[in-house]
Amino acid sequence: MRVRVEHDLCTGDGICEEVCPEIFEVREDGLAYVKDEDVPEDLEDAVKEAAEQCPSEAIIIEE
C-alpha cells in the first residue's frame, strides 16, 4: 500500500497525525505530510482509519 496527501485539499486538521503519527505529520505550513509513502503492513489499518476520518478527504491510498 502507498499513501499520499493531496495538499490542495488538506485543511491541516491533524486528525491523520493523531491516528497514525508514524506515517503522517502536520508541518509549520499547516499541511499534513507523509513521512513514508510505502506503508508498512502493520500500519495499513491505521492509515485507512486516518483516510476515513479526514474531513477534507485529502488522503489518497493506492493499494
DOTOR-869024 format. One record per atom (N, C-alpha, C): x, y, z; residue in one letter. Coordinates in Angstrom, 1 decimal. Last residue first. Example, Ala and Ser with C-alpha at 12.3 -4.5 7.8 and 13.67 -1.06 7.14 Angstrom:
BEGIN
      px      py      pz  residuo
    12.8    -2.2     7.1        s
    13.7    -1.1     7.1        s
    12.9     0.0     7.9        s
    13.2    -5.7     7.8        a
    12.3    -4.5     7.8        a
    13.2    -3.3     7.8        a
This chain:
BEGIN
      px      py      pz  residuo
    -3.7     0.9    -3.4        e
    -3.4    -0.5    -3.0        e
    -2.4    -1.1    -3.9        e
    -3.3     4.1    -2.4        e
    -3.1     3.3    -3.6        e
    -2.8     1.9    -3.1        e
    -5.1     6.7    -0.9        i
    -4.5     5.4    -0.7        i
    -4.4     4.7    -2.1        i
    -5.0    10.0     0.0        i
    -5.2     9.1    -1.1        i
    -4.4     7.8    -0.9        i
    -6.5    12.4     1.9        i
    -5.6    11.2     2.0        i
    -5.9    10.3     0.9        i
    -8.4    14.3     1.9        a
    -7.2    14.6     1.3        a
    -6.2    13.5     1.2        a
   -11.0    14.7     3.0        e
   -10.8    13.6     2.0        e
    -9.5    13.8     1.2        e
   -11.5    16.5     4.9        s
   -11.3    17.1     3.6        s
   -11.0    16.0     2.5        s
   -11.5    15.0     7.3        p
   -12.7    15.7     6.9        p
   -12.7    16.3     5.4        p
   -10.5    11.8     7.7        c
   -10.0    13.0     7.2        c
   -11.2    13.8     6.7        c
   -11.3     9.2     8.4        q
   -11.6    10.3     9.3        q
   -11.2    11.7     8.8        q
   -10.3     7.6     6.4        e
   -11.7     7.7     6.6        e
   -12.1     8.9     7.5        e
    -7.5     8.0     6.7        a
    -8.2     8.4     5.5        a
    -9.7     8.6     5.7        a
    -7.2     6.8     9.2        a
    -6.9     8.2     9.1        a
    -7.6     8.8     7.8        a
    -7.9     4.2     8.5        e
    -8.7     4.9     9.5        e
    -8.5     6.4     9.4        e
    -5.7     3.6     6.8        k
    -7.1     3.5     6.3        k
    -8.0     4.3     7.2        k
    -3.7     3.7     8.7        v
    -3.7     4.7     7.6        v
    -5.1     4.7     7.0        v
    -4.3     1.6    10.4        a
    -4.3     3.0    10.9        a
    -4.3     4.0     9.8        a
    -4.0    -0.6     8.6        d
    -5.3    -0.3     9.2        d
    -5.4     1.1     9.7        d
    -1.2    -0.4     8.0        e
    -2.2    -0.2     7.0        e
    -3.6     0.1     7.5        e
     0.8    -1.0     9.7        l
     0.2     0.3     9.9        l
    -0.9     0.6     8.9        l
     1.9    -3.5     9.0        d
     1.3    -3.3    10.4        d
     0.6    -2.0    10.6        d
     3.0    -3.0     6.5        e
     1.8    -3.8     6.6        e
     1.1    -3.6     8.0        e
     4.1     0.3     5.9        p
     4.3    -1.0     6.4        p
     3.0    -1.7     6.7        p
     3.6     2.2     3.0        v
     3.1     1.9     4.3        v
     3.4     0.5     4.8        v
     5.4     4.4     1.3        d
     5.3     2.9     1.4        d
     4.9     2.5     2.8        d
     5.9     7.0     2.0        e
     4.7     6.7     1.1        e
     4.4     5.2     1.1        e
     6.5     8.4     5.0        d
     6.9     7.3     4.2        d
     5.8     6.9     3.3        d
     5.3    10.8     5.9        k
     6.7    10.5     6.2        k
     7.3     9.4     5.3        k
     3.3    13.0     4.4        v
     3.5    11.6     4.6        v
     5.0    11.4     4.8        v
     1.8    15.9     5.9        y
     2.7    15.3     5.0        y
     2.9    13.8     5.4        y
    -0.6    18.5     6.2        a
    -0.2    17.2     6.5        a
     0.8    16.7     5.5        a
     0.0    22.0     6.7        l
    -0.4    20.9     5.9        l
     0.1    19.6     6.4        l
     1.1    24.2     8.1        g
    -0.3    23.8     8.4        g
    -0.9    22.7     7.5        g
     3.7    24.7     7.9        d
     2.9    25.4     6.9        d
     1.4    25.0     7.1        d
     4.8    23.1     9.8        e
     4.6    24.5    10.2        e
     3.7    25.2     9.2        e
     3.1    19.9     9.4        r
     4.3    20.8     9.5        r
     3.8    22.2     9.7        r
     1.9    17.0    10.6        v
     1.5    18.3    10.2        v
     2.7    19.3    10.4        v
     2.5    13.7     9.4        e
     2.9    14.8    10.3        e
     2.3    16.1     9.7        e
     2.0    10.1     9.3        f
     1.6    11.5     9.0        f
     2.2    12.5     9.9        f
     3.2     7.7    10.2        i
     3.1     8.0     8.8        i
     2.9     9.4     8.5        i
     3.1     7.7    12.9        e
     4.3     7.0    12.3        e
     4.3     7.3    10.8        e
     0.7     8.7    13.8        p
     1.9     9.6    13.7        p
     3.1     9.0    13.1        p
    -2.3     8.2    13.2        c
    -1.1     7.4    12.7        c
     0.1     8.3    12.6        c
    -4.1     9.9    14.5        v
    -4.5     8.4    14.3        v
    -3.2     7.6    14.0        v
    -2.9    12.4    14.5        e
    -3.3    11.8    15.8        e
    -3.5    10.3    15.6        e
    -2.5    12.7    11.8        e
    -1.3    12.6    12.7        e
    -1.7    12.0    14.0        e
    -5.1    12.9    10.9        c
    -4.3    11.9    10.4        c
    -3.1    11.6    11.3        c
    -5.9    15.3    12.2        i
    -6.5    14.0    12.6        i
    -5.7    12.8    12.1        i
    -5.1    17.7    11.3        g
    -4.2    17.0    12.1        g
    -4.8    15.6    12.6        g
    -6.2    19.7     9.7        d
    -6.9    19.4    10.9        d
    -6.0    18.5    11.8        d
    -5.3    20.8     7.2        g
    -4.5    20.8     8.3        g
    -5.1    20.5     9.7        g
    -6.7    20.5     4.9        t
    -7.1    21.7     5.7        t
    -6.3    21.7     7.0        t
    -6.0    19.4     1.6        c
    -5.7    19.3     3.0        c
    -6.0    20.6     3.8        c
    -6.3    19.8    -1.1        l
    -7.5    19.5    -0.3        l
    -7.3    19.6     1.2        l
    -3.8    20.3    -2.1        d
    -4.8    21.2    -2.5        d
    -6.1    21.0    -1.7        d
    -2.4    18.1    -1.2        h
    -2.2    19.3    -0.5        h
    -3.3    20.4    -0.9        h
    -3.1    14.9    -0.7        e
    -3.4    15.9    -1.7        e
    -3.4    17.3    -1.0        e
    -0.8    12.7     0.5        v
    -1.8    13.7     0.9        v
    -1.9    14.7    -0.3        v
    -0.6     9.1     0.0        r
    -0.1    10.4    -0.2        r
    -1.2    11.4     0.3        r
     0.6     5.7     0.2        v
    -0.3     6.8     0.6        v
     0.3     8.1     0.3        v
     0.4     2.2    -0.8        r
     1.1     3.5    -0.8        r
     0.1     4.6    -0.4        r
     0.8    -1.2     0.0        m
     0.0     0.0     0.0        m
     0.9     1.2     0.0        m
